[in-house]
Amino acid sequence: MDVAPMEVDPVDDGPRHMAKQPPPMMTNLAPPEHLSEEEEARQAIDMLRGDDVSARVAAASKLESVATVLGQERTRDELLPFLTEGVDDEDEVLLAMANSLGKMVEHVGGGMHAHNLLPPLELLLSVEENVVRDAAFASTQRVVESLSEEAFQDLYSKMLSRLARKEWFTARMSSAGLICSAFLKLKGEQQKEHLTLFANLCQDDTPMVRRVAAQYLGEMVRNVVTAEGRKALEQDGDATTVLIPLFEELASNDQPDSVRLQTTQNCVVFGEVMGEIIKNEGKPTESEIALIRRMLPLIVSTIDDRSWRVRWTAASRFANVIAGFDMLPNVMDSLIPSYEKLLQDPEAEVRTAATFNLHAVARNCTAMVPVPPVGRMPTEEEMTNYQGDRISAAERLVKRVTSLTEDDSEHVRAALAMVATELAPILGKDATIIHLVPPVLLLLRDAASEVRLNLISSLGALNEVIGVDLLSQSLLPAILDLAQDGKWRIRLAIIQHTPLLAKQLGREFFTERLVSICVGWLGDDIATIRVAATQNLAELTKLFGTEWACEYLMPSINDIHRHTSYLRRLTAVLACSRMAVQMDPALASTEVLPIVLEMASDTVPNIRFNVAKELGNMAKVCGRKVFEQQIHPVLSLLMDDPDRDVRYFAKLSSKYPDA
């Protein structure tokens, strides 16, 4: 008797009448817990045939379970053909199917039979929905890792060829990445064939296909050079004759923005490939130098591109460009001036992205660059035939910092404030004092609180080079303004950076100028600020010591714990508890504990149950003796408190914490 695939019961192998479908309402229900694996698999098969989309999605997610019950042979002969015929389903079902197929190698018999998974994946790689194709792409990569060498060279390579030649463009989009990843494992003539197919994809009539192919063009150059060696870069090599012309074609103004966006990253990969060759095999040949000269105009063209998105991409990745081309000869004379143009771009988004990369560009460029002309950008002739003095990239770029401090965009200035001080370790002490400190002082006086906060947050690098003595007088007004900023998140941020500032400014300056601000935050109207202020006092206690805290912080806290507002008194309880943890046990017991014990008789239950909680936290600091003599008697009274929350927390804290 001939039986069609999946018309056989997976449990008893008997024919199944297709007319007997499960009730539609049942397909939505999850299988009861008492069902066996065989019954669950049978139900999943029925759900795959059903009309309910959500049920088919659930079933497609359980393909591994179904395959386990069917066994390897029936999975290959029945389940996979059934799935191949069902790729006209809803996108949600296809997505679940695509994700499941990548996990089924063992269920079809391992690597020797993994090629059976390729037919349904090939169809899924051609569907219109991007998410489904992406999932199928990932599953295909997993399956390919398990393919036998024979299946890879024969079945898989033919599948890639079919995808690259299919009429529907989505299949060609999928083929670009798969050809790139498979290239190194292909043999001889197959590499030639698939390189030609990839080149055709880069010149495809459909812009979406060219965009995806352009994303993999740089990696394809790396793969070709890895496979063929340095000869690929010779005048008649595959990289020179096939791929580099595609770089130029895909970077031309005739291409849509989405294609030109890939130019920068492709150039980065090319620079990395050339850098590795020079590092491992010595100086570049004449043909390699010619290729470098062909690539530089492509990078420079992204700086002047008509699309701000292309320029933004170049600006955001320019540090990678510098790192990739740093080992190549005579390229920084063109790249650093190009980067300076990005810092002056008409679009604020581009300038912001370029500014974020300022210190990374300076760090990655180890070559000496020309001294820039005063008051203008260098001409192309000056960049190519420069014979004058040279300086480091950091010394050249730091001169742009002052102009950036005057930028109209607050976002640009905020970005500058985050990275400007990172130039200090690269410049050294003398150049930092001369060139970097003046613009930093300007940023400290910036009208935007975000700019001042970003700068204060990044002072660590500057402090390591020159200390903050030169900035201390300018820092104070900025900190005072931020401490009283109308935006509570700004106040919170400056509180969180106060311990670092205290360490940098030193005990004497901090005590004289900033202690009152730190205590003042305990009275802020925002609860989050008050809580952060208590943690700040604990950090300062840890930094400056117990005696300092007792002398400069405790008098103010002593006043606050008698404040008419219970919220202020509550802050005092929390401050005492957190400070005590950082203090000498003896002084914590004599200076801080009495304040908390006194507040156990507060009229507000919220104060009393917080006292009960914090006494439990302070017990270990003060020691067992103090706990038994002073803390436990108070907790015993609180355990009889009229308020049940007070009683609850008092009972929790009544036992001395174990070590």
N, C-alpha and C positions, 0 to 999 in steps of 0.2 A: 504493500500500500504506500503510495507516494504522499508524503505529508509535507506541507509548506513549512519553512522555518518559523519557529515560535508558535506553531499550532500544536505543539506537543507539550503535554503537561510535564513540567520540570521535575515532578516528584515521582509519578508512576509511569511516565513515558507513554501513556495512552493518548489517543487522539482527543483533541479538545474541540467541542462545538463552538465555533466562533460566534454563533448567534446568542449564546448565553453570556451576556455582558453583566458585570456587577451593577447594581443600582447606582445611578449617578450620584445620589446623595452620599453613598458609602465611600466614593473615591476621595472625598475630602478628609476622611477620618484617618488619623494616625493609627497604625496597627496596634491592637491591644498588647499589653506587655506579655500575655501568656502565649502569644503566637510563636511557633518555632521559626527557625531561619528559613526552612523550606516554604512555610506558609507566607512569610513576609516576602520572599522572592516571588512566589506565585502572585501575590497581591500586587507587587511592583510591576510585573509583566502586564497584568490586567489594567493597571493604572496607565501604563505607557500607551495602551490601545484606546483608552477612554477619551471622552470629549472634554473633560475638565482640565483646564490648563494648569492650575495649581497642583493637581494630582500628578500630571505628567512631569512637572518640574520636580516634585518630590521623588518620583520614580527614577527620573534621569540622574538624580543625585545618589541613587542607591545601586548604580550599575555594578559596583564591586561586589555587593552582597548577592546580586542576581548571578553574577559570573561565578562566584564561589559555589553556589548551589548547582548551577548547570554543569560545572566542570570545564576544564580547559578546551576540550575538543568541541563540545556543544557551544561554548562561547564563541569559538572561531567560526563554526559552521552555521550557527543559527542567530545568536544575539547580534554579532557585528553586521551581518547582512541586513538584519531587521533595522538596526540603527542607521545603516547607510541609506536605506529606503525612506527613512523618516526625517531627513534633514530639511523638509519643507515646513517644519513645525514653527511654533511661535519662538521669538527670540529668547524668551526666558528658558524655555525647554532646551534650546540649542546651547545656551550658555552653560546650563548644568551638565549637559552631555559633553561639551568640550572640556570642561574641568575634570569630569570623571574619566574620560578616555586616557588622559595622561597617567593615571594611576593603575591602569589595567595590564601592564606588561606581564606581571607574574601570573595574572589570571588567564592569559591566553597561551601560556607555555614558556614564558621567558624570552630571552633575546632571539632564539631560533625562530620564534613565531611572532615576534613583535611587529613584523611588516604587515600583519593582518589588520593592525590598527590604522594603517595609513589611508585606506580608501575613505572611511568616514571623516577622518581629519582633513583630507584633501577637499572634500565638499564643504566642510565647516570653514576652511581657510578662504573660501570663495563667497561666503554670504555677505550681505550688505552691512550688517550691524558691526560697528567697530569693536564693541566689547566682546562679541562672540569670536571674531577673528583673533583678537588679542589672546583670549583664553585658548583657542585652538593652536595659536602660534606657540604659547608656552608648553602646551601638552605635546606638541610635535617635537619640540626640543628635548623633552624628557624621553619620549619614545625613541628618538634617534640615538640617544646615548646607549641604548640597549641593542640597537640593530647589529646584526652580524655584518662583517665586512662585505660579504657578497651582496646582501640585501641593500646595504648603503650604496655601494657602487652601481648597482643595477636598478632596483625598484625605487629607491629614494631619489637618486639623481634624475631618473625619468619623471618622477612626480614633480620635481622642481622645474624641469623643462616644460612640462605641461602647464603648470601654474603660470610660468613666465610668458607663455604664448596664448593663454586663454583670452577669449574675446572680452569677457567681463572684467573691468579694470580692478575690481577688488581682489581677484586672484593674483593679478600682477603685483598689487601692493604687498600682499603677503609674501610673494616669492622673493622680493628684494632682500629682506632681512634673513630669510632662510638660506639663500644662495651665499650671502656673506658669511654666515656662521658655518656653513658646510664646506666652504672653499678649501680650507687647509687639508681636509680629509679626502678630497677628490683626487683622482689620479690623472696625470698627463693630459691627454686630449680632453678629458672631461673638464679639467680646469680651464682649458682654452675655450671650450664651448660655453661654460657657465660664466666666464668673464665676458664673453660676447653678449650673452643674454642680459647680464647685469648692465652692460653699457647701453644696450637697447632700452632697458627700463629707465635709465637716466635721460634718455632722449624720447621717452614715450609721449604720445600726443596728449595724454591726460595729465593735467598739472598735479593731481593727487598722487599719481604714481611717481612722477619726478620728485615730488617732495619726500616721499618715503625712501626712494633710492638715494636721494641726496643725503639723508640722515646716515646712511651706511657707507657713503663714498669714502670717507676718511679711513674707516676700519678696513674697507676693501683694499686700499693702498697698503695698509699695514700687512694684511694677509698676503697680498701679492709679493711684497718685499720679503716677507718671512718665507714664503714658498720658493721663490726664485733666487733670493739673495740679492746682492748688490747689482747684479746684471739687469735687474728689473728697472733700475734707474739710469741705465745707459741710454744713449741716444735712440737706439732701436728697441729698448726694453718695453715690456708691457705697461709698466707704470707710466713711462714717458709718452708712449704712443697712444695708449687707450684711456688711461684714467686722468692724467693731468689735463688733457684737453677738456674732459668733462668738468673738472674743477672750474675752468675758465668759462665754459658754456653755462653752467648752472649758476655762476655768479654774475652773469650779464644782466643788464637792465631789462632785457626782454623777458626775463623770468618773473613770475609772480613773487610777491613778498615771502610767501610761505616757503618757497624754494631757496631764495637768497638768504633767508634766516639761517640756513645750515652752513653757510660759507665759513663763518668764524670757527666753528667747531671742527670742520674738516681741515682747515689750515692749522689748527692746534695739533691735530693728529699727525699731519704731515711733518710739522716741526719736531714732534716727538720722535717720529720714525727717523728723520735725518739726524737728530741729536744722538740717538742710540747708535746709529752707524758710525758717526764721527767719534763717539766715546769708545766704541769697541774696536773699530778698524782704522782709525786715523783720519787724516785730513780728507776733505771732500774732493772728488774728482771734478774735472771741468764740466762734465754733463750734470753732476749734482749741483754745482754752483749755478749753472744755467737754470735748473729747476727752481732753486731758491729765488732767483731773480724773477722767475715767472710767477711765483706765489706771492711775493711781497705786494705787488700792485693789487692783488685780490683782497688782501687784508686792508690795505689803505682804502680800497673802493668802498668797503663797508662803513668806513668813517664818514664818507661823503654821500652815502646812499640817500635816495629821496625819501625812503620810509624810515620814520623814527623808530619803528620796531626793530629794523635791521641794525640801526645804530645802537639801540639799547642793548641788543644781544651782543654786539661787539664790545660795548662798554662793560657789560657784566662779566664777560669772559676774557677781558684783555690781560688779566694777570696770568691766565693759562696760556695765552698767546706768547707772552714774554717768557714764561717758563719753558714752553716748547721750543722757542727759537733762540734761547739764550746762548746755546753752545755753537750756533751757526755764525760764521764770520760776517761782519759788516752789515748786520741787519738792524741793530738797535738805533743806528743813525736815522732810520726811517720810521721805526715803530714808536719810539718815545715821542717825537714830534706829533705823530698821528694820535697818540694817547692824549697829548695836550689839547688837541683839537676837540676831543670828546669832552674834556673838562670845560670847554667853552661852547658846547653845543647849544643851539637855540631852544631845545626842549629840556625842561627841568628834569624830567624823568631820566633822560640820558645823562645829564650832568650828575644826577644823584647816583646812578649806577657806576659811573666812572669814578666818582669821589670815593665810594665804598671800596674800590680796588686800589686806592692811592698807595697805601703802605705795602700791599702785596706786589704791585708793579715795581716799586722801588726795591723791595727785597729780592724779587726774582731776577732782576736785571743786574748781572755781575759785570757787564762790560762798561767801559767808560764811554760817555756820550759827549757830543759837542756842547760847548758853552752856547746857550741860546742868544740870539740877537736881542737887544734891549727894545722893548716896546712894540714888538711885532713878531709874527710867526716866521720861521725861516722859509726861504724859497726852496723849491725842489732841487735846484742846482747846488745850493748851500748844503743841503742834506747829503747829496751824493758825492760831492767833491770837497768835503770839509778837510782843511789842513791845519786848523788852529788848535787852541788848548782844549783839553777834555776834563770833565768832572764826572763824579758818580751820578747815577740816575736820581738818587735821593737828593743830592745837592741841587740838581736841576729842578726837580719837581717841587721841592719845598718852597721855591720862589713863586709857585702858583698858589700856595696856600693863602697868602694875604688877599689875593683877588677873590678867592672863594669865600672868604669871611664876609665879603660885601655882596655876595650873590643875592638876588631878589627872592629866591625860593628858600623858605625856611627848611624844607626837606634837604636841600643841598647842604645848608649850613649844619643841620643836625647830623647828616652823614659825615661831614668833615670833622665835627666835634668827636665822633666815635673813633676815627682812625688817625687823626692828625698826630696825636702823641705817640703813636706806634712808629713814627718816623725817627723818634729820638734815639733808640738803640742803633739804628742804621747810620744816622748822621754823626754820632759821637757828641761829647759834651760841648766843645767849643762851637761847632756849627749849630747845635740845638739852641744855645743861648743867643747866638746872633740871628738866626733865620727863623726858628720855630717859636721861641718864647713870645715875641711881639704879636703874631697872629693868635696865639693861644690866649693872651691877655684880652685881645679883642673879642674872642668868642665868650670869654667869661663875662663880658659886659653886653652880650647879645640881648636883644629885646625879647626873644622867644625863650621861654623857660625850658622847653625841650632841648634846645641847643646847650644851654648852660648845664643842664642835668647830664646830658651825654658826655660833656667834657669832664665834669667832675667824676663821672663814673669810670673814666678811662685814664685817670691821672697816674695809675700805677707805673706804666712804662716810662713816663717822664720823671717820676720820682726816683726810679732806679738810676737814671743817667745824671740828673742835676740836683735831685732833691726838690722840695717845694718851697724852699725859703724864698726864692725869687718870686713865687706866686702867692705867698701866704696873704699878703695885704690885698691882693686882687681877689683871692678866693673868698675872703670873709664877706664882702658885699654880695657876691653871688650866692653863697650859702644862706645868708640871711634872707635874701629875696625868695629863694626856693623853699625855705622853711615856712614861709608865710604865703606861699602860692595859693591861689584860689582853687586850683585843681588838687583834690585830695590824693590822686595817684602820684602827682609830682612830689607832694610832701612825703608820701610813703617811700618813694624811691630815694629821696635824699636821706631819710632816716636809715634805710637799709645800707647806705653807703657811708654813714657816719663813722662806724668803727674803723673802716679803712682810712678815712680822712684823719681820724684821731691818731692812728699809727703814723701817718705821714707827717702830720703837723707837729706832733710831739706833745707831751703832757702839759708843758708850761703854757704854750700858745693856746691849746685847746681849752685848758681850764680857765684861762683869762677871758677868752672870747666866746666860747661855744657851749659851756656847761649849762648856762641859763636857758639856751634854746632847747637842749635835750630834755630838761625838766619841764619846760613849757609845753612840750608835745603831750605830756600826760594829761593836759587839760583840753586837748583838741575836741571839737564837736563830733568828729567821726570816730566811731568805736574802733575801726581797724587801725587808725593812726595811734590811738591810745595803747592798744595791745602791742603794736610794733614798737612804740616808745619804751614799753617795759622791757622788751627783749633787747633793745638798744642799750638800756642802762645795764643790763646783765653783761652784754659784750664789753662795755666800757669798764665795768668792774673787773672782768677777767683781764683786760688789757692793762689797766693802771693800778690794780691792786685793791685790797680790802680797805686799807687805811684811807686811800684817796676817796673811795666811795663813801666811807663814813663821814669824811670831812666835807665833801662837796655835794653829795647826792642825798644823804639821809635827812639833813635838816628840812629840805623841801618836801620830801616824802612824809616826814613827820607832820608837816602842816597840812598836806593833802588829806591825810587819813582822818582829819577832823572837819573836812569840807562839808558844807550843807548839802551838796548834791551827792546822792548815794552812788552815782556813776563814777564820780571822782574818787570816792572812798574805795569803790571796787577796784579801780585802777591801782590804788595804793597797795591793796592786798596782793594783786598780781605782781606788781613791781618788787615788793618785799620778797615774795617767794622765789622769783627768778634770780634776783640778786643774791639771795642767801646761798643758792646752789654754787655760785662762783666765789663765795667769800670764805675766809678762814672760819672754821667751825666755832671757835671761841667767840669771835666778834659777831658772827651771825646770831649766836645765842643771846648775846648781851645787847646788841644794837638793833637787830631786825625783829627777832622773835617777840619781844614785848609789844611791839606795835601791832602785830598780827593777833596776839592773844587778847589785847585790849579790844579789838574789833569783834571779838566773839560775842560781845554783849550788844552789838549794834541792833537798832530797832527794825532794820530791814532784813527780812529772811534771806534775800539774795546775797547780802553781805555775809551772813552767818554761814550759809552752806558753802560759799566760796572759801571762807576761812577754814571750814572743816576740810575741804579738799586740799588746800594749800598747806595746812598743817601736816597732812600726810606726806606731802612732797618734801617738806622741810625736816621731817623727823630724822631721816638718815643723815642729813648734813649736821644737825645739832648733836646727834649721838643718842645712845640708848638711855643714858642717865638723865639727860635733859628731857627726853621724851617721857620717861616715867614720872619725873618730878613736876614738869611744867605743862607739857603738851597733853598727856593722857587725861589729867583731871579736867581740863577744859573740854576735851572731846567727850568725856563722860557726861558733863552737863549738857552738851549739845545733843547727846543721844536721847535726852528727855525733852528736847525742844518741841513746842507745839506744832512746828512746821515739819511735815513728813520728809521733804527734801533735805532739810537740815539733818534730821535724824538718820536718813539713809547715808549721806556722805560722812557723817560723823562715825557711823558704824564701820564704813569702809576704811577709814583712816585710823581706827582705834587699835589696830595691830601694828607693832613695829615691823617695818619692812625687812625681809630677809636680805642677806648680802647677795 
